[in-house]
Amino acid sequence: MAESERDAPRLRPAPLLFEPAEAVGDPEHFFDLESMEDPGALLDRATELTVAFRAAADRSVEFQAMAAAQLADPRRFDRLSAEAIGERAQWTEAYARKMIEFGRDLLRARPAGG
C-alpha cells in the first residue's frame, strides 16, 4: 500500500449486515439486492457494498500482514518461518516474506499502546 494511501482518512463503508441463515442457503440471494426493482437504488446499494467489501478486504490484509510479522518475529521462541506462514495462509513463500515485511512496517507505524 502506498504511503499516501496509508495516511488518507478511512472512509466509513456501508454496514455489512449478516445474512439470515435461510438466505445464505439460497445462491440467488445476496444482501437482498436481487429483490430491488429500482435500478438507481440497486446501483447505489451495490456500490455501497462494493466499497464496504473493498475496505474490509484491505483492512483484513493489513491484519494478516501484522499477524504474519508477529508470527515470524525472531524474538519468539515459537516463531514460524515464512514458508510455514505461507502454508498456513495459503500463500507462496515469496508472498509470505512480502507480507511479513509489510506487517513489520505497519507495526512500526502504530502508535504506542495502539
HUNOR-V375254 format. One line per field, one symbol per residue. phi: phi as a letter, one per 40 degrees, with the letter a starting at -180 (. if undefined). A space follows every 10 residues. Layout:
phi = ???
This chain:
phi = .cdccccccc cccccccccc dcccccccca fgcccccccc cccccccdcc cccccccccc cccdcccccc ccdccccbdb cdcccccccg bccccdcccc cdcccccccc cdgb
